[in-house]
Amino acid sequence: MKISDLYKVVKEYLCSDPRTRDNDHLLAVLIWHRQLRGDGHDITKMSAYDFMKIYRDKDLANHDSISRARRKVQEDNPLLKGERHHERQLKQEAVKEDIRSI
């Protein structure tokens, strides 16, 4: 999936389901479900192994790309930031210090 298409899909989910604004795992699962369904897969009959093969073969959007697209959408549309955004900003300095100490 092209990043511009992913941006649009992510924005759609952030607008329609506020839970996705703070939960990249949920956002990724919803996007993957949409992609799999669009490719004709029945996820109720799919094994974890089948899913991992599809992900490995890069037939699904990369989790990191989904997270990156979410951050960009939220940067462009501050109203789509999650409820925990402010909490994360407050912890940012502590995380930076932790990383510097490595």
Backbone torsions as a table, in degrees:
resi	resn	phi	psi	omega
1	MET	NA	130.4	178.4
2	LYS	-66.9	149.3	-177.4
3	ILE	-60.9	-35.0	178.6
4	SER	-66.3	-36.9	176.4
5	ASP	-69.2	-41.3	179.5
6	LEU	-62.6	-41.1	177.5
7	TYR	-55.7	-46.4	-178.8
8	LYS	-64.4	-42.5	-179.7
9	VAL	-65.7	-45.3	179.4
10	VAL	-60.5	-44.8	179.7
11	LYS	-60.6	-40.7	178.4
12	GLU	-58.4	-46.5	-179.7
13	TYR	-68.5	-39.8	179.6
14	LEU	-63.3	-34.7	178.1
15	CYS	-73.3	-41.2	-172.6
16	SER	-88.3	-23.7	-177.0
17	ASP	-136.3	94.9	-176.9
18	PRO	-56.1	-23.4	179.0
19	ARG	-61.6	-27.9	-177.6
20	THR	-74.2	-13.7	-177.6
21	ARG	-69.0	-26.3	-179.2
22	ASP	-116.4	4.5	-171.5
23	ASN	-136.4	92.4	-179.6
24	ASP	-64.7	-29.7	179.2
25	HIS	-65.9	-45.7	178.1
26	LEU	-63.1	-43.9	179.4
27	LEU	-58.6	-46.3	179.5
28	ALA	-62.7	-44.6	-179.1
29	VAL	-61.4	-42.2	179.1
30	LEU	-64.9	-40.9	179.2
31	ILE	-67.7	-43.4	178.8
32	TRP	-63.6	-41.1	178.5
33	HIS	-59.6	-44.2	178.6
34	ARG	-61.7	-44.5	179.6
35	GLN	-64.5	-45.1	-178.6
36	LEU	-64.1	-44.9	178.6
37	ARG	-61.6	-41.0	179.1
38	GLY	-64.3	-28.0	177.9
39	ASP	-89.9	6.2	175.7
40	GLY	86.5	12.6	179.2
41	HIS	-85.2	141.1	174.0
42	ASP	-100.0	102.5	-173.7
43	ILE	-67.5	-18.6	178.0
44	THR	-72.2	-16.3	-179.8
45	LYS	-113.1	6.7	-176.4
46	MET	-93.2	135.7	176.3
47	SER	-83.5	163.0	175.6
48	ALA	-60.4	-37.2	179.0
49	TYR	-61.6	-44.0	178.2
50	ASP	-60.9	-44.1	178.5
51	PHE	-61.0	-45.6	-178.3
52	MET	-63.4	-37.0	177.1
53	LYS	-63.6	-43.9	179.6
54	ILE	-63.5	-43.0	179.0
55	TYR	-65.3	-44.0	179.3
56	ARG	-59.5	-39.8	-178.5
57	ASP	-79.6	8.5	175.7
58	LYS	62.2	33.2	176.4
59	ASP	-90.7	-2.5	176.4
60	LEU	-122.0	154.3	177.0
61	ALA	-60.1	139.9	178.9
62	ASN	-71.4	137.6	-179.8
63	HIS	-56.4	-41.7	179.6
64	ASP	-62.9	-38.5	179.0
65	SER	-67.1	-36.6	177.2
66	ILE	-64.0	-45.8	178.7
67	SER	-62.3	-42.8	179.6
68	ARG	-62.6	-43.3	178.7
69	ALA	-64.3	-39.3	177.7
70	ARG	-61.2	-44.8	179.6
71	ARG	-62.4	-40.6	179.7
72	LYS	-66.5	-44.1	178.0
73	VAL	-59.2	-44.7	-178.5
74	GLN	-69.4	-31.4	175.4
75	GLU	-65.8	-41.5	-179.4
76	ASP	-77.0	-24.1	-175.7
77	ASN	-134.2	80.5	-175.4
78	PRO	-55.9	-25.0	179.1
79	LEU	-68.4	-15.1	179.7
80	LEU	-93.4	7.3	176.5
81	LYS	-72.5	146.6	-177.7
82	GLY	-75.1	172.6	179.6
83	GLU	-67.4	-27.3	-177.6
84	ARG	-90.7	2.7	-178.6
85	HIS	-56.3	-46.8	-178.3
86	HIS	-62.9	-40.9	177.1
87	GLU	-57.4	-46.0	-178.6
88	ARG	-63.9	-38.4	179.0
89	GLN	-63.6	-37.7	179.1
90	LEU	-66.6	-32.3	-179.2
91	LYS	-85.8	-5.4	-173.2
92	GLN	-58.1	-44.1	-177.9
93	GLU	-64.9	-39.6	178.9
94	ALA	-64.1	-39.5	179.0
95	VAL	-66.5	-43.0	178.4
96	LYS	-59.8	-43.4	179.0
97	GLU	-63.5	-41.0	178.7
98	ASP	-61.3	-43.0	179.7
99	ILE	-66.4	-40.7	178.8
100	ARG	-62.9	-29.6	-176.6
101	SER	-76.0	-8.3	-178.0
102	ILE	-73.6	NA	NA
